[in-house]
Each structure stands twice: as C-alpha cells, then as structure tokens.
Amino acid sequence: MNFYIIIPAHNEAEYIGKTIRSLTEQTFLPKKLVVVNDNSTDNTQTIVEEFAESHPWISLINNNSSDAHLPGSKIVKAFNKGLEILDQDFDIICKFDADLIFPNNYLEKIADHFKSNSKLGMAAGFCYIEKNGNWILENLTRKDHIRGALKAYKKECFEQIGQIKPSMGWDTVDELLAKFHGWEILTDETLHVKHLKPTGQSYNKASKYLQGEAMYKMRYGFWITLLSALKLAYKKRSFRLFKDYINGYFKSKSKGVDFLVSEVEGKFIRQLRWKGIFNKK
C-alpha cells in the first residue's frame, strides 16, 4: 500500500523538522513525501533540503503566494501544487500540516484500517496540544470528524469527491461528500498526534467571516448555520465569533457566492446534519 504525503509549509522552521523526523521514524514508511515551501521567509526550505539529502523519498518544491494566512484557500492551493508533481502510483494520499509529531506506528495503523475495510474513504488519529506541561485533547477534535491537519484519503474516494476544495470548510465538505458517495470515515483515538501550533493561532482579521461563508457554500441553510455557528463559537468561548459566522453567511448569500456542492449534494448534507442534530438530543 503506497502512501504519498503532501505537507504545505509557510514559515514553519520552528516545527517542520520535528514533523518530518517523526515521519522518517515510522514503522511503515511513506513512498513519497513532498513539502511545498509556500513563500516562507524563514529557514523552512533549508531544513527540508537537509532531510531530502538523506531520504530520497522526500522532496521540496517552492511556491509563491500571499503572506496572508487565509484558512482553507492558501493551504489547499499549496497542497495542489504538490499534487501536480506526483504520479498516480499511490493508494493513499495524505495532507498533513507542518507542525505535527506522529507516533512511530501512525502510518502502519492507518494502513491497517484501510486494508481491513474496503469502504473506508478517510482515516486519521486525534490531535493533542500541550497545556501546562501536559498533552491534552485539542478541543476541536471529535470522533466523527477528521481534522484538516492530518487527512488521509483512499485514492478512489479522493478522486470521487473531486479532491479537496480551496475554501474555508474544505475539511468538512470533503467528509460530507465522501459520505454522499457511500464512503466511511474513521478516527482512531489510540493514535495521539502532537499538534505543536493550535488551530487558528495564525488566522488574521480578514478570515473572520470565512466560517460563515463556508456554511453557506456547503448549502447548510439558515437554521443549520445558526446551530453550527452557536456550537463552534461556544467551543471557542467567543460570542463575537458567532456574530462573525452569521455575518459571513449573510454576506455570502447577498453576494451570491458560488456553492461548493450541487443541489443534490446539498440536500443530502442538510439531511445528514439534521439527523446528527436530532440524534444528539
């Protein structure tokens, strides 16, 4: 089973060496690892090149883009640059962040999951962050959702969902489309991945409406958006974020922003979301 890994990296010199080292120490090594150096101004490139010199399956490409950290679009566009240089001889394609430390059996366990279930489309472990010297479960982690930081896709699933979308919310819409096409999603809570830079730490003010925009683009409709925005804002302990999400939804609606999914897919997504809401009551 061939694993290809793509790591987008923008100014990740503080972390990326640890991420790559944890992947070079896997009990099951990937076939290829491509790091996309996305307009970094630090030593990211030098660090990756040092690993590439001693590991022929590691490569680096440089990409020029904006310095602004806009969730979704920037990182997916960098991922797609890496995808362009890879051949099709893979079974599993992974999008990993540049600030993770994987347990050394991570890829072996993920491979086992794919081998044992032909309908498994996506799989991952759980993200943990450091707090007061202890590694605790990151609060955005759920059993029914794979974090955007560590996605692993079966090739057929990846192709059927149209790959990943350069938009905020890409790591939710990919799962919803996978389920639309009959694929299963798995999170293995025994696989603890250290997340060195908590999600959202580098987001800027320009990104504050993008979550609401993503909900609109996934055809959630107002009521599901309202409930989802409330839940997410509560998790992040910020009522201001709730207002930003709702404003983002209505701004997108008034502008007629293009949807990420078709009407049929949108109907399926709404039904799935309502089912999840009612089942949790």
N, C-alpha and C positions, 0 to 999 in steps of 0.2 A: 504494500500500500504506500504510494508515493505522496508525501506531504510537501507542498510548496507553501512558503511563508512570505508575506509581504509586510514590512514594517515602515510606515510613514514616520518621518522624524524631522521635527523642526526645533532646533536649539535644544537637543536632548543629551548634550555631552555629560551632564551630571548623572544620567541614568542608563544610557543605552549600552554601555559596556557591561553592566550587570545583567541587562536583558539578554544580550547576545551570549554572554558566558553561560547563562542558565540554559540556553538552547543548545550550546555546544556540549553540554554535560548530560544531555538526555540519554536515557537507556535505549530510546528509539529515535534515531537522528532524522531530521528532515532531508529530503532530496535536494531542495534548493531553498535558500533564504535570500531575499532581496530587500535591502534597505534603501528607501527613497529619501535622500537627503533634500528636504523641502525648504530651500532658501535659508539654510542655517547660517548664522554668523559666528558660531562658537566652534568648538573642536569636534563636532559630531562626525564630520567627514573623516578626519584623521583617525579617530577611534575605530570606525567601521573598517577603514582600509587596513588597519593593523590586524584585525580579525580575518579579513579576506585573504591576507597574505599566507596565513597558515591553515585556512579552511577553504578549499576550492569550491565548496558548495555555497559559500557566502559571496554576494556581490553587492556593489553600490552603484546607484545612479543618482545624478544630481538633477534637481528640478527647480525652476524659478517660479515663484508665486508671491502673493501678497504676504506681508508680515502679520496681517490681522488674523487672529485666531477665531474664525467663524465656524462654530460647531457644524459638523457634517460635511459641508461642501469642500473645505480645504483638505481635510484628511482623506476623503473619498477620492478626490481628484488626484492626490498624491498616490494613493493605493492603485488607481487605474494606470498611472504611469508605470508602476512596477509590473502590473499585469500585462502591459503591452510588450514587454521584453521577454516574457516567459512563454515557453512552448505549452502544448496541451497535454503533456505526458504526466498528468497528476490525477490522483484520486480524491485528494482533499486539498482545498485552498484555504489558507488561514490569513486573516487580517489581525495582526497583533499591534498593540501600542508599544512605544519605545521606553516605557517606564514600568516594566513588569519583571518580576523574578518568578520563574516557573519551577515547581518541584521537579526533580530529575526524572520522574516517571510520567510526567504530564502527557507527552505525545503518545507514549505507549498505551496509556489508559484510554485516551481519546480514540486511538486506532482500534482498540478492542471494542469500544462501544459501536463504532461504525461497522466493524466486521460482524458483530453479533445481531445487528438489526438493519435489514436491507431498506427499511423505510425511514431510517434516521437521516435527516437532512442537515441538521446543525447540532453542534455539541460544544461544551466548554465547562470549565470549573468555576469556582467562586472567587471574587476579588476581596482581599483583606487589606486594610490600611493600618498604619501604625498610629497609636494614640497612647500617650503616657507610657511609652516603652512596651506596650502590648499590641499584638496584631489582632484587630477586631474586624468582623464582617462589615464591609462597606454598606452604608445604609440604602443605597440604590439597588442592591443585589436582591433578586427574587428567584425562587425556584423555577418559575415559568418564563423567565426572560434571560437571554444571554447578553451580557454586557458588550457594548461596542468595542471595548478594549481587547477582547480575546475571542474573536469569532472563528469557528472552523466549519467549513461548508463541504458537504459532499458535492462532487463536480456536477452531477446531474441536477441536483437541487439548485446550485449556484446559477446554472445556465437557465433553468426553468423560471426562476424568479426575475430574470433579466439582470443578473449580477446585483450590485448594490448602488443605491441612488445617491448622487451628490447633493444631499439635502439634510438639514436637521431632521432627526427622526428616522434616518436610514436603518438604524439598528433595531427599530420596532417594525417598520414596514417590511423588512426582509423576512422576519419571522411570520408576520401575518400572511404574506404571500406564499411562504413555504407551506403553511397550514392550508391555505386555499388550494394548493396543488397536492395536498394529501401527505405531506412530509411531517415527520415528528421532530420535536425539539427536545434536547436533553441537557440538563445541567447536573454535573457530578459534584455534590457538596463535599466529597472527600478530597477533591483536588483544590488545595488552598494556594492561590496565586497572590503574591505580594504586589500591591499596587502602590508604587512609590510616590505618585503625584495624584491626589484625589481628583475625581472627575469634576470638571467645571472650574478648577483653580485658575486657569488662564483665559477663561472666557471674558470678552470685553463687553462694553455697554451696547455696542451695535448688535450684539447677539440676543438681547433680552426678549425680543418679540418672536424669535425663531421657533421656540417650542410650540407656541400657539399657532404659528404658521404651519408647522408640521402636522398638527392635529387637523387643521383644515385640509391640507393636501392629502391626508390619508382618508378623507371623507368621513370623519367621525360624526359630523353634525354637531349642533349646539349642545345638546344635553350631555352627550358622552364627553365632549370637550370640557364642559363645565365640571363634571365629576372628576375627570382625569386631571384637570388643572388644580382642583382643590386637593386631590390626593398628593400630587407631586409637590405642590407648594407646602403642604403640611410636612412632608418628609424632609423638605429643605428648611423648614421652620421660617418661612417668609411669606407674609400676606402680599407684600409688594410683588413677588414673583407671580402670584395668582393673577393680579391685575395685568401684569405684563403678558401673561399667556393669553388671557381673554382678549386683550387689545390686539395681540398678534393675530388671533383667529379672525377678528372682525376686520382688521386692516387687509388681510389676505382675501377675505370674502368680498370686500368693497373693490379691490383691485382686480378681482377675477384671476387670481394666481392659478397657474396650471396645477392639476392634481397629479399625484404620484401613482395613483391606481385607477383602474377603469371603474365604470358604474357597477358592473357585476362584482368586481373585487371589493368595491366599497360597501356594497350591500352585505357581502359575506363578513367583512371586517366589523361592521356595526352589529351584526347578529352575534358574532363571536364576543365582542366587547360587552354587549348586554347580558349574554349568557354568563360571562365572568363576573359581572357586577351582581347579578341576582344570586349566583351560587355562593358568593362570599357573604351574603347577608345572613 
